[in-house]
Amino acid sequence: MGKKKDDFKLGLALSGGGFRSALFHIGVLARLAELDLLRKVDVISSVSGGAVIAAYYYLKVKALLEKAPAEDSAAPDREAYIRLVAEIEVDFLNAVQKNMMLRTFLDPVKNARMLTAEFSNTERLGELLTRYFYLPAMGRSGKDPKQDGIALKDISISARADNLGPETRVPFLIVNATSLNTGHLWQFTSESAGEKRTLEEAGHDIAFLKKFQINDHRLTMEQRKILYHMTLGQAVAASCCVPGILEPLKVNNLYRNGGKSLTVRLADGGLVDNQGLASLFAEECTHIICSDASDILKFNPDPSTQFLDTALRANDILMDRIRSKSLNELFKYGDGRYLLFDLGDHETRDHIFPKDSTKIVQALTRIRTDLDAFTDREADTLMYYGYQFSRIVTKDKGFELVSETVPASRNWRFLEIRERFLINDDQRKELLLHLEVGSRQMFKVFLFKKAMPYAILLPIPAIFVLLILYLLLVMSPLIFWGLLLFSALLLIYTQNQRILKVMDNVTFLRKIKHRILKTMVSLRLPEPFSYLLALASWVQLTVFDRLFLRYGRIREVPDDRGKR
């Protein structure tokens, strides 16, 4: 490209894939910090789980570059970024283990709002991400419920001149979502919000929703108010909004269509580009590092013919095609201009894991792509894999921006996984079982062949049977079975997202749904049900989730960061 050594624009893409991807990315960030590449990053493009860690890392860099340096101290150097990632290694996992998915339903007041369609679970997720991840990353307590969200317009980095060394760049964060209205890529940044035309969308016939600059004085007061109140938590939650699980994030009154207000609905950024590469191509980055911990299409010797299974498999195939298209664009950069760290790579696994490498990597690629709690063992293995994989790739690929002298490795906490579990055959088999259990979305704690979960669960059926017998004695059969049927329908209605989706797409079913909702509100049914939902979440969080974390524990007490 005929550019000087310092005349470059480095983009870092962090893919989607829930907390699984976020933890893998931390291992990659650790190696990039060692290689002094993090200081050279100009643009960070993030999707879904990658957006969670990207925003967290970005806020930590913001605090580092805006902080007044101590007297006679130099600008933040490679060691400062290594210490920063070392903090993330500990603090991010502590936040992950709070379990965002369960906490979404832990507040009965919020539950009542969500059940009446006044408030979405995506907005609630945004609040939780702000409280447990982003406020602490900025040095503010997330415990005060009166704490406001972090406005997008306030996250730009105003670096002090004395914090900018000759090789230090000020990164620019892009959080990617998908507009369900148009199918285009939607970008959140500290400067703007709206749709972005990318290479993948060339020739698209659907018009783009204009990207608005947050500080554009030509906007109406209402538009400026909407943009001013957009938060980082909302942006990341929208990027994580998996269809069928989380409700699309609504943006009202920002656009008009045919003279009427248009409601924009935003979903998972992975629907357009799960690697986050499209935004870096559009930014014309000269060099790109892509950490890709997304789902990789796997061979299926006997595909199911069931309707839902076939639809899910078809979606996986389409996502794989989108991924291939993005990576083909990346490969055009040529050797030395890009790095790709790919979860599930076949060529490197034997160099990373001493034995059972195929089984371990397979288990890692099948770990749930969720936002629930991850154990120490799951997290450390994912970080270890991301770190070791990036070590091998950066050594083999000869990336142009890596200094000639490669620094010594740091003694990262996650490296303990090798000595504790990978060398010893029995410990490795135990770790492998734990990773295989991690592929399950529910009831994971019951798959470790431990007696405690069953002992805790045993009284519940007995209590349930006694309650039914009591109700049969005090109620007429007609009322009893009517209440039971109504409760079952209410549970299905409020919890089964696929049924809700079908009801929204069929006119007469949508009318039935609205009538049910209106009846529920008039009878004040959401309020007691919201308390039951909160109670169930509390039991799961304080009993079974705690057991799950205990079975996967490596350290009895979190390490004191000052002793590391």
C-alpha positions as CSV (number, residue, x, y, z in Angstrom):
1,M,0.0,0.0,0.0
2,G,3.1,2.2,0.0
3,K,2.7,3.5,3.5
4,K,5.4,4.3,6.1
5,K,5.8,2.2,9.2
6,D,3.8,4.7,11.3
7,D,1.3,5.5,8.6
8,F,-1.3,2.9,9.4
9,K,-4.8,2.5,10.7
10,L,-5.3,-0.6,12.9
11,G,-8.7,-2.1,13.4
12,L,-9.6,-4.6,16.1
13,A,-12.7,-6.7,15.6
14,L,-14.2,-8.6,18.5
15,S,-16.9,-11.1,17.4
16,G,-20.2,-12.2,18.8
17,G,-20.8,-15.3,20.8
18,G,-22.1,-14.3,24.3
19,F,-19.8,-14.5,27.3
20,R,-18.0,-17.4,25.6
21,S,-16.6,-15.0,23.0
22,A,-15.9,-12.3,25.6
23,L,-13.7,-14.6,27.7
24,F,-11.9,-15.9,24.6
25,H,-11.3,-12.3,23.6
26,I,-9.6,-11.5,27.0
27,G,-7.0,-14.1,26.3
28,V,-6.4,-12.5,22.9
29,L,-6.2,-9.0,24.5
30,A,-3.6,-10.4,26.9
31,R,-1.3,-11.4,24.1
32,L,-1.9,-8.2,22.1
33,A,-0.9,-6.3,25.2
34,E,2.3,-8.3,25.5
35,L,3.1,-7.5,21.9
36,D,2.3,-3.8,22.4
37,L,-0.4,-3.9,19.8
38,L,-3.2,-2.6,22.0
39,R,-1.6,0.8,22.1
40,K,-1.7,1.0,18.3
41,V,-5.4,0.2,17.9
42,D,-7.4,3.0,16.1
43,V,-10.8,1.4,15.8
44,I,-12.6,-1.3,17.8
45,S,-15.6,-2.9,16.1
46,S,-17.7,-5.1,18.2
47,V,-20.7,-7.4,18.1
48,S,-22.9,-9.0,20.7
49,G,-20.7,-10.7,23.4
50,G,-17.7,-9.0,21.8
51,A,-19.4,-5.7,22.4
52,V,-19.7,-6.4,26.1
53,I,-16.0,-6.8,26.5
54,A,-15.1,-4.2,23.9
55,A,-17.1,-1.5,25.8
56,Y,-15.6,-2.6,29.1
57,Y,-12.0,-2.5,27.7
58,Y,-12.7,0.8,26.0
59,L,-13.8,2.4,29.3
60,K,-10.7,1.1,31.1
61,V,-8.5,2.7,28.3
62,K,-10.6,5.9,28.7
63,A,-9.8,6.0,32.4
64,L,-6.1,5.3,31.7
65,L,-5.6,8.0,29.1
66,E,-7.7,10.7,30.9
67,K,-6.1,10.2,34.3
68,A,-3.5,12.7,35.4
69,P,-0.1,10.9,35.6
70,A,1.8,10.8,38.8
71,E,4.6,13.3,39.2
72,D,7.7,12.4,37.1
73,S,5.9,9.3,35.6
74,A,6.0,8.5,31.9
75,A,3.1,8.2,29.6
76,P,1.2,4.8,29.7
77,D,3.4,2.2,28.0
78,R,3.2,-1.5,27.1
79,E,3.3,-2.4,30.8
80,A,0.4,-0.1,31.6
81,Y,-1.8,-1.9,29.0
82,I,-0.7,-5.3,30.4
83,R,-1.7,-4.2,33.9
84,L,-5.0,-3.0,32.4
85,V,-5.8,-6.4,30.8
86,A,-4.7,-8.1,34.1
87,E,-7.4,-6.1,35.9
88,I,-10.0,-7.1,33.3
89,E,-9.0,-10.8,33.6
90,V,-10.2,-10.7,37.2
91,D,-12.9,-8.0,37.4
92,F,-14.7,-9.0,34.2
93,L,-15.1,-12.6,35.3
94,N,-16.4,-11.5,38.7
95,A,-19.1,-9.5,36.8
96,V,-19.9,-12.4,34.5
97,Q,-20.5,-14.6,37.5
98,K,-23.3,-12.3,38.6
99,N,-25.3,-14.0,35.8
100,M,-27.0,-11.3,33.7
101,M,-29.7,-13.5,32.3
102,L,-31.1,-14.6,35.7
103,R,-30.8,-11.1,37.1
104,T,-32.9,-9.8,34.2
105,F,-35.9,-11.4,36.0
106,L,-34.8,-10.8,39.6
107,D,-36.7,-7.5,40.2
108,P,-40.5,-8.1,40.5
109,V,-41.3,-4.4,39.6
110,K,-39.2,-4.7,36.4
111,N,-40.9,-8.0,35.7
112,A,-44.3,-6.5,35.9
113,R,-43.3,-3.8,33.4
114,M,-41.8,-6.4,31.0
115,L,-44.9,-8.5,31.2
116,T,-47.1,-5.6,30.2
117,A,-44.9,-4.7,27.2
118,E,-44.1,-1.4,28.7
119,F,-40.4,-2.3,29.2
120,S,-38.3,-4.9,27.3
121,N,-35.9,-7.5,28.7
122,T,-33.3,-5.9,26.4
123,E,-33.6,-2.6,28.1
124,R,-33.4,-4.4,31.5
125,L,-30.2,-6.1,30.2
126,G,-28.8,-2.8,29.3
127,E,-29.4,-1.6,32.9
128,L,-27.6,-4.6,34.3
129,L,-24.6,-4.3,32.0
130,T,-24.3,-0.7,33.1
131,R,-24.5,-1.6,36.8
132,Y,-22.2,-4.6,36.9
133,F,-19.8,-3.9,34.1
134,Y,-19.6,-0.3,32.9
135,L,-20.1,1.9,36.0
136,P,-17.4,-0.1,37.9
137,A,-15.1,0.1,34.8
138,M,-15.3,3.9,35.1
139,G,-14.6,3.8,38.9
140,R,-18.2,4.5,39.8
141,S,-20.3,2.3,42.1
142,G,-23.0,0.3,40.4
143,K,-24.8,-0.4,43.7
144,D,-26.7,2.9,43.8
145,P,-30.0,2.3,41.9
146,K,-30.2,6.0,41.3
147,Q,-27.0,5.9,39.1
148,D,-27.8,7.0,35.6
149,G,-26.7,5.1,32.5
150,I,-23.6,6.1,30.6
151,A,-24.6,8.3,27.7
152,L,-23.0,7.4,24.4
153,K,-22.1,11.1,23.9
154,D,-20.0,11.0,27.1
155,I,-17.8,8.0,26.3
156,S,-15.4,9.7,23.8
157,I,-11.8,9.7,25.1
158,S,-10.3,13.1,25.8
159,A,-6.8,11.9,26.3
160,R,-4.3,14.1,28.1
161,A,-1.3,15.1,25.9
162,D,1.1,13.8,28.5
163,N,-0.5,10.3,28.3
164,L,0.1,10.0,24.6
165,G,3.4,8.4,23.8
166,P,4.7,8.3,20.2
167,E,3.1,4.9,19.6
168,T,-0.2,5.4,21.5
169,R,-3.4,5.8,19.6
170,V,-6.8,6.9,21.0
171,P,-9.2,4.1,20.0
172,F,-12.7,4.7,18.6
173,L,-15.4,2.3,19.6
174,I,-18.2,1.0,17.3
175,V,-21.0,-1.2,18.6
176,N,-22.8,-3.0,15.8
177,A,-26.5,-4.0,15.8
178,T,-28.9,-4.9,13.0
179,S,-32.0,-2.8,11.9
180,L,-34.9,-5.2,11.5
181,N,-36.7,-2.5,9.5
182,T,-34.2,-2.5,6.6
183,G,-31.8,-5.4,7.3
184,H,-28.8,-3.0,7.4
185,L,-26.0,-2.7,9.8
186,W,-26.7,-0.2,12.6
187,Q,-23.8,1.5,14.4
188,F,-23.6,3.1,17.8
189,T,-20.6,5.3,18.5
190,S,-19.8,8.2,20.8
191,E,-20.5,10.6,17.9
192,S,-23.4,9.1,16.0
193,A,-26.1,6.5,15.7
194,G,-27.7,5.0,12.6
195,E,-27.2,2.7,9.6
196,K,-23.9,2.3,7.8
197,R,-23.4,1.3,4.2
198,T,-20.7,-1.4,4.1
199,L,-19.1,-3.6,1.4
200,E,-21.5,-6.4,2.3
201,E,-24.5,-4.2,1.5
202,A,-23.4,-2.9,-1.9
203,G,-26.3,-3.0,-4.3
204,H,-29.0,-3.3,-1.6
205,D,-32.3,-1.9,-2.9
206,I,-33.7,-0.9,0.5
207,A,-32.9,2.7,1.5
208,F,-30.7,3.4,4.5
209,L,-31.9,5.1,7.6
210,K,-29.7,8.1,7.9
211,K,-26.9,8.1,10.5
212,F,-27.4,11.1,12.8
213,Q,-24.5,12.9,14.4
214,I,-25.4,13.3,18.1
215,N,-24.3,17.0,18.2
216,D,-25.8,18.0,14.9
217,H,-27.4,21.4,15.6
218,R,-29.7,20.9,12.6
219,L,-31.7,18.1,14.3
220,T,-35.0,18.8,15.9
221,M,-35.2,19.1,19.7
222,E,-36.9,15.7,19.9
223,Q,-34.2,14.0,17.8
224,R,-31.4,15.6,19.9
225,K,-33.2,14.5,23.1
226,I,-33.4,10.9,21.8
227,L,-29.7,10.8,20.8
228,Y,-28.6,12.5,24.0
229,H,-30.3,9.9,26.1
230,M,-29.0,6.8,24.2
231,T,-26.7,4.9,26.6
232,L,-23.8,2.6,26.2
233,G,-25.7,-0.2,28.0
234,Q,-28.6,0.1,25.5
235,A,-26.2,0.0,22.6
236,V,-24.5,-3.2,23.9
237,A,-27.8,-4.8,24.8
238,A,-29.1,-4.1,21.3
239,S,-26.0,-5.7,19.8
240,C,-26.6,-8.8,22.1
241,C,-30.3,-9.0,21.2
242,V,-30.6,-12.6,19.9
243,P,-34.0,-12.9,18.1
244,G,-36.4,-15.1,19.9
245,I,-34.7,-14.7,23.3
246,L,-34.4,-10.9,23.8
247,E,-36.9,-8.4,22.4
248,P,-35.6,-5.9,19.8
249,L,-34.6,-2.5,21.2
250,K,-37.0,0.1,20.2
251,V,-35.9,3.6,19.0
252,N,-39.0,5.8,18.7
253,N,-39.5,9.1,16.9
254,L,-36.0,9.4,15.5
255,Y,-37.2,8.9,11.9
256,R,-40.5,9.6,10.0
257,N,-41.9,7.4,7.2
258,G,-44.7,8.8,5.1
259,G,-45.3,11.6,7.6
260,K,-45.7,9.2,10.5
261,S,-43.3,8.4,13.2
262,L,-41.2,5.3,12.5
263,T,-40.2,2.8,15.2
264,V,-36.8,1.4,14.6
265,R,-36.3,-2.1,16.0
266,L,-32.7,-3.2,16.6
267,A,-31.4,-6.8,17.1
268,D,-28.2,-8.8,17.3
269,G,-25.4,-7.3,15.1
270,G,-24.4,-10.8,14.1
271,L,-27.4,-11.0,11.7
272,V,-25.4,-8.8,9.4
273,D,-21.8,-9.4,10.4
274,N,-21.0,-11.5,13.5
275,Q,-17.2,-10.9,13.2
276,G,-17.4,-7.0,13.3
277,L,-15.3,-6.8,10.1
278,A,-17.7,-4.9,7.9
279,S,-17.3,-1.7,10.0
280,L,-13.5,-2.0,9.8
281,F,-13.6,-2.3,6.0
282,A,-15.8,0.8,5.9
283,E,-13.3,2.6,8.1
284,E,-10.6,1.8,5.6
285,C,-8.3,0.2,8.1
286,T,-4.9,-0.7,6.7
287,H,-4.3,-3.5,9.2
288,I,-6.9,-5.7,10.9
289,I,-6.9,-8.0,13.9
290,C,-10.0,-10.2,14.2
291,S,-10.7,-12.3,17.2
292,D,-13.5,-14.7,16.1
293,A,-15.1,-16.8,18.8
294,S,-18.5,-17.2,17.0
295,D,-20.2,-20.4,16.2
296,I,-18.6,-22.4,13.4
297,L,-20.8,-24.6,11.3
298,K,-20.2,-28.3,12.2
299,F,-20.7,-31.4,10.1
300,N,-24.1,-33.1,10.8
301,P,-24.2,-36.7,9.6
302,D,-27.9,-37.0,10.1
303,P,-29.8,-33.6,9.9
304,S,-33.2,-33.6,11.6
305,T,-36.3,-33.3,9.5
306,Q,-38.3,-31.6,12.3
307,F,-39.5,-28.1,11.3
308,L,-37.7,-26.2,14.1
309,D,-34.5,-28.2,13.8
310,T,-34.4,-27.7,10.1
311,A,-35.0,-23.9,10.5
312,L,-32.2,-23.6,13.0
313,R,-29.8,-25.6,10.8
314,A,-30.7,-23.4,7.9
315,N,-30.0,-20.3,10.0
316,D,-26.6,-21.7,10.9
317,I,-25.8,-22.3,7.2
318,L,-26.8,-18.7,6.3
319,M,-24.6,-17.3,9.2
320,D,-21.7,-19.4,8.0
321,R,-22.1,-18.0,4.5
322,I,-22.0,-14.5,5.8
323,R,-18.9,-15.3,7.9
324,S,-17.1,-16.8,4.8
325,K,-17.9,-13.7,2.8
326,S,-16.4,-11.4,5.5
327,L,-13.3,-13.5,5.9
328,N,-12.7,-13.6,2.2
329,E,-12.6,-9.8,2.2
330,L,-10.2,-10.0,5.2
331,F,-7.9,-12.4,3.3
332,K,-7.5,-9.9,0.5
333,Y,-5.4,-7.7,2.8
334,G,-2.5,-10.2,2.3
335,D,0.1,-11.6,4.7
336,G,1.4,-9.2,7.3
337,R,-1.7,-7.0,7.1
338,Y,-4.2,-9.1,9.1
339,L,-4.4,-11.5,12.0
340,L,-7.3,-14.0,12.5
341,F,-7.8,-15.8,15.8
342,D,-10.4,-18.4,15.1
343,L,-12.1,-20.5,17.9
344,G,-12.0,-24.1,16.8
345,D,-8.9,-24.0,14.6
346,H,-7.6,-27.5,13.7
347,E,-4.0,-26.7,13.0
348,T,-3.0,-25.2,16.4
349,R,-4.9,-27.3,18.9
350,D,-2.3,-30.0,19.4
351,H,0.3,-27.3,20.2
352,I,-1.9,-25.8,22.8
353,F,-3.4,-28.8,24.6
354,P,-1.0,-31.6,25.5
355,K,-3.6,-34.4,25.2
356,D,-7.3,-34.8,24.2
357,S,-6.9,-31.6,22.2
358,T,-9.7,-32.5,19.7
359,K,-12.2,-33.2,22.5
360,I,-11.2,-30.0,24.4
361,V,-11.5,-27.7,21.4
362,Q,-14.8,-29.4,20.4
363,A,-16.1,-28.8,23.9
364,L,-15.0,-25.1,23.8
365,T,-16.7,-24.5,20.5
366,R,-20.0,-26.0,21.9
367,I,-20.0,-24.0,25.1
368,R,-23.2,-22.0,25.3
369,T,-23.2,-18.5,23.7
370,D,-25.2,-17.0,26.5
371,L,-25.0,-14.2,29.0
372,D,-25.3,-16.4,32.1
373,A,-22.6,-17.2,34.7
374,F,-19.4,-18.9,33.6
375,T,-17.3,-20.9,36.1
376,D,-13.6,-20.4,36.7
377,R,-12.8,-23.5,34.8
378,E,-14.8,-22.5,31.7
379,A,-13.5,-18.9,31.8
380,D,-9.9,-19.8,32.4
381,T,-9.8,-22.4,29.6
382,L,-11.4,-20.0,27.1
383,M,-8.9,-17.3,28.1
384,Y,-6.0,-19.8,28.0
385,Y,-7.1,-21.0,24.5
386,G,-7.4,-17.4,23.2
387,Y,-4.0,-16.4,24.5
388,Q,-2.1,-19.5,23.4
389,F,-3.8,-19.5,20.0
390,S,-2.9,-15.8,19.4
391,R,0.7,-16.5,20.5
392,I,1.1,-19.1,17.8
393,V,-0.7,-17.1,15.1
394,T,1.2,-13.9,15.7
395,K,4.5,-15.8,15.6
396,D,3.7,-17.6,12.4
397,K,2.0,-14.8,10.4
398,G,4.6,-12.1,10.7
399,F,2.2,-9.2,11.4
400,E,3.8,-6.0,10.2
401,L,3.0,-4.0,13.3
402,V,4.7,-6.3,15.8
403,S,8.0,-5.1,17.1
404,E,11.0,-7.1,16.1
405,T,11.8,-8.0,19.7
406,V,9.0,-10.1,21.1
407,P,8.7,-9.5,24.9
408,A,8.6,-12.2,27.5
409,S,5.2,-13.6,28.6
410,R,3.4,-12.4,31.7
411,N,2.4,-14.9,34.3
412,W,-1.4,-14.5,33.7
413,R,-3.8,-16.0,36.2
414,F,-5.6,-18.1,33.5
415,L,-2.3,-19.9,32.7
416,E,-2.8,-21.9,35.9
417,I,-5.3,-24.1,34.0
418,R,-2.4,-26.0,32.3
419,E,-0.7,-27.1,35.5
420,R,-4.0,-27.7,37.4
421,F,-5.9,-29.6,34.8
422,L,-4.2,-30.2,31.5
423,I,-1.1,-32.2,32.5
424,N,-2.8,-34.7,34.9
425,D,-5.0,-37.3,33.1
426,D,-7.7,-37.5,35.8
427,Q,-7.9,-33.7,36.2
428,R,-8.1,-33.2,32.4
429,K,-11.0,-35.7,32.2
430,E,-12.8,-33.8,34.9
431,L,-12.2,-30.5,33.1
432,L,-13.4,-32.0,29.9
433,L,-16.7,-33.2,31.6
434,H,-17.1,-29.7,32.9
435,L,-16.6,-28.1,29.5
436,E,-19.1,-30.6,27.9
437,V,-21.7,-29.7,30.6
438,G,-21.1,-26.1,29.6
439,S,-22.8,-26.7,26.3
440,R,-26.2,-27.0,28.0
441,Q,-28.4,-24.0,28.5
442,M,-30.3,-25.4,31.4
443,F,-30.0,-27.9,34.3
444,K,-26.2,-27.9,34.0
445,V,-25.7,-28.4,37.8
446,F,-27.5,-31.8,37.6
447,L,-25.1,-33.2,35.1
448,F,-22.0,-33.3,37.3
449,K,-23.1,-36.5,39.0
450,K,-23.3,-34.8,42.4
451,A,-25.9,-35.6,45.0
452,M,-26.4,-32.1,46.4
453,P,-28.6,-30.7,43.6
454,Y,-31.0,-33.7,43.7
455,A,-31.2,-33.5,47.5
456,I,-32.2,-29.8,47.3
457,L,-34.7,-30.5,44.6
458,L,-36.3,-33.5,46.2
459,P,-38.7,-31.7,48.5
460,I,-40.2,-29.6,45.7
461,P,-42.3,-32.3,44.0
462,A,-43.6,-33.3,47.5
463,I,-44.6,-29.8,48.2
464,F,-46.2,-29.4,44.8
465,V,-48.3,-32.6,45.3
466,L,-49.4,-31.6,48.7
467,L,-50.4,-28.2,47.4
468,I,-52.5,-29.8,44.6
469,L,-54.2,-32.1,47.0
470,Y,-55.0,-29.2,49.3
471,L,-56.5,-27.2,46.4
472,L,-58.5,-30.1,45.3
473,L,-60.1,-30.4,48.7
474,V,-60.9,-26.7,49.1
475,M,-61.9,-25.9,45.5
476,S,-64.4,-27.4,43.1
477,P,-62.8,-29.5,40.3
478,L,-64.0,-27.0,37.6
479,I,-62.3,-24.0,39.3
480,F,-59.2,-26.0,40.1
481,W,-58.6,-27.3,36.6
482,G,-59.6,-23.9,35.1
483,L,-56.9,-22.2,37.2
484,L,-54.3,-24.8,36.4
485,L,-55.0,-24.5,32.7
486,F,-55.0,-20.7,32.9
487,S,-51.6,-20.7,34.8
488,A,-50.1,-23.0,32.2
489,L,-51.3,-20.8,29.3
490,L,-50.0,-17.7,31.2
491,L,-46.6,-19.4,31.6
492,I,-46.4,-20.4,27.9
493,Y,-47.6,-16.9,26.8
494,T,-45.0,-15.0,28.9
495,Q,-42.0,-17.3,28.5
496,N,-42.1,-18.9,25.1
497,Q,-40.7,-16.4,22.7
498,R,-41.3,-18.6,19.6
499,I,-45.0,-18.7,20.4
500,L,-45.0,-14.9,20.8
501,K,-43.3,-14.5,17.5
502,V,-45.9,-16.6,15.7
503,M,-48.7,-14.7,17.4
504,D,-47.2,-11.4,16.2
505,N,-47.0,-12.6,12.6
506,V,-50.6,-13.9,12.3
507,T,-53.3,-11.3,12.4
508,F,-56.0,-13.1,14.3
509,L,-53.5,-14.5,16.8
510,R,-52.0,-11.1,17.4
511,K,-55.5,-9.8,18.2
512,I,-55.9,-12.7,20.7
513,K,-52.5,-11.8,22.2
514,H,-53.6,-8.2,22.7
515,R,-56.9,-9.3,24.3
516,I,-55.0,-11.6,26.7
517,L,-52.6,-8.8,27.6
518,K,-55.5,-6.4,28.2
519,T,-57.2,-8.9,30.4
520,M,-54.0,-9.6,32.4
521,V,-53.5,-5.9,33.0
522,S,-57.1,-5.3,34.0
523,L,-57.0,-8.2,36.5
524,R,-53.5,-7.0,37.7
525,L,-52.2,-10.5,37.0
526,P,-48.7,-9.4,36.0
527,E,-48.0,-8.2,39.5
528,P,-48.3,-11.5,41.4
529,F,-46.8,-13.4,38.5
530,S,-43.8,-11.0,38.4
531,Y,-43.1,-11.9,42.0
532,L,-43.3,-15.6,41.2
533,L,-40.8,-15.1,38.4
534,A,-38.5,-13.1,40.6
535,L,-38.7,-15.8,43.3
536,A,-37.9,-18.5,40.8
537,S,-34.9,-16.5,39.5
538,W,-33.8,-15.9,43.1
539,V,-33.9,-19.6,43.9
540,Q,-32.0,-20.5,40.8
541,L,-29.4,-17.7,41.4
542,T,-28.8,-18.3,45.1
543,V,-29.0,-22.1,45.1
544,F,-28.3,-23.9,41.8
545,D,-26.3,-21.2,40.1
546,R,-24.1,-20.9,43.2
547,L,-23.6,-24.7,43.1
548,F,-22.7,-24.6,39.5
549,L,-20.0,-22.0,40.2
550,R,-18.8,-23.9,43.2
551,Y,-18.3,-27.1,41.1
552,G,-16.3,-25.2,38.6
553,R,-14.2,-23.2,41.1
554,I,-10.5,-23.0,40.8
555,R,-9.7,-20.4,43.4
556,E,-11.5,-20.4,46.8
557,V,-11.1,-16.6,47.2
558,P,-10.5,-14.2,44.3
559,D,-6.8,-13.3,44.0
560,D,-5.8,-9.9,45.4
561,R,-4.8,-8.0,42.3
562,G,-2.0,-6.2,44.2
563,K,-0.3,-9.5,44.9
564,R,-0.3,-10.7,41.3
